[in-house]
Amino acid sequence: MSSAKSSHDDDHLDFMKLEKEVVNAVISDEKYWRENDAKIRAVEQRVPTYDDFREMVLAAHLKPLEKDDRISSIKNFTQVWNQVAEKFPKSTESENLLSNNINQTCQNLPKSGQEFVQHWKRYCKTLIDKKAFIFSVGPKRAEEIFHTEISGGLLGEFVECFLPVEDQDTEMIVGLLEAFSKSQRFSLSMTFLSKKEKEFVKTLFQELSNRQMVLENDILKSKILKLQEIFS
């Protein structure tokens, strides 16, 4: 009888251990993607030094206060905004480390449409997040990822996050639009655009055409006109 009870206890302990391992794996995965998102934002914002880059990554776990939050209501509050950052000394090889982190960020970018969609759906909650992520992917890799099709019916979401068009983003947007248009099932993606998304497309090309750098660049102007026909 005692033998049977002991066996039951061992099974229970194994189950608890497995559950703990799963929880730890989930926490580790969330930490990895949270920090990777911070790296992507740092690269997109062209932070000037490694220290700035490092601080963005180390602060990735922090969340802004909500509207109803009050600092005075937090018990035992001490003003240590980023405890994680205090554990690491500042590097004396800033430029090299910055370069290494940027390269690592690029290596962590999605290699397939499925990986892209998983990241997009899980972590890109705002238009700013979406824009930063697709910009970090860039035209060349976007063309590779979406060679067969634009996964998940995301074409309309891509166009929406490009609005409003900023002058410094014009060439990147044109490059990405060219990459999307080369997808083998691009016409199918266009078919699935909603009425609202089609309006986004129309607005996007109107704004691109009115950019000062486009008006002064015949090659860029020609590309936009050609893309406008493809997206119509």
Salt bridges, closest charged atoms under 4 A:
ASP29 OD2 - ARG122 NH1 3.04
GLU35 OE2 - LYS31 NZ 2.98
ASP37 OD1 - HIS119 NE2 2.99
GLU55 OE2 - ARG54 NH1 3.14
GLU143 OE1 - LYS182 NZ 3.77
GLU149 OE1 - ARG185 NH1 3.35
GLU157 OE2 - LYS121 NZ 3.63
GLU157 OE1 - LYS130 NZ 3.22
ASP167 OD1 - ARG211 NH1 3.02
ASP169 OD2 - LYS131 NZ 2.49
ASP218 OD1 - LYS221 NZ 3.99
